[in-house]
Amino acid sequence: MDVGGWLRSLSLGQYEATFRQNEIDTDVLPELTEIDLEKLGVPLGHRKGLLKAIAGLSAPEKLASTSGPPSMRPETDAERRQITVMFSDLVGSTALSARMDPEDLREVISAYLDLRAGLTPSPNVYARLERRWRDLSVLVLIDASQSTNDLVKAAGRSVLELERDATSLLAHAMDGMGDPFAIHAFCSDTREDVHYYRLKDFETLWGAVAKRRLAGVTGRFSTRMGAALRHAGRDLASRESYRKLLLLVSDGEPSDVDIADRRYLVEDARRAVLSLRHQGIDLFCVGLDAGGDSYLTHIFGRPNVIQLDRIERLPEKLPLLYFRLAG
């Protein structure tokens, strides 16, 4: 193709000398951008016209490339069709064509071509993200320290027994909703010996095995909360759900036998919470300690803590809390 003749056909022959001086031939022409044309001294209106004309060159060139002996054309056309389908699948346009209205798809392709040509695409093409289905993963973390063996006089049962009953009811609700969930428990005996129990993982069913594991949890040792939160958070972070919720049920302040200053473990738990929030994980704590409002609020933030004054109501309150948080 003669670039000078092409420019004259566009009534832009005044730029023929400029193109020749800058050695712009048919190989360079398709690579020109609006910035290149501006450097050549082409005014805005002519730049836009040139870019549209350059974008329109591809179709004629493809047609010209198929010219040749008639006996060769069917094979060439067939090969081109196969390659076109292959690249359509690579960029996802085959899937898009199944989901989008043809007119909308055509507008999207036109906008993409404008962007590639250095032009401003039509403002009528835009995208909006909508969540049209429930996409939530929940990890319930149970405090199984020695203090959960304490008796709740109003219920005639231990704190741990109430935790187990409440978690069982909650699991039944989550299973009915179809939300992926896991149930883990923890206790600790110094920083070197943190016990973390996987009673039910996301991939396992809420069946007889998981229920037996939950029923067999016993209260032992101390409450190194920060370490358990980080471990639970790592599991949740690997989930591909739109929303991830970590729900902790605890009856006491973070503590361990190797730490004299309990403020250290409170701050450690707070740091763990902040880190997990940066990873997009929502955290909420159900406190069963009548005096725990101050340290739990410091760790989780006031909106993310509920303090139960009557622990015997935990089996009733926990499923209701889940529906509120998951709504």
Summary of the structure (lengths in Angstrom):
residues: 327
radius of gyration: 32.9
end to end distance: 63.8
largest distance: 98.1
contacts: 934
relative contact order: 0.09
helix: 54%
strand: 15%
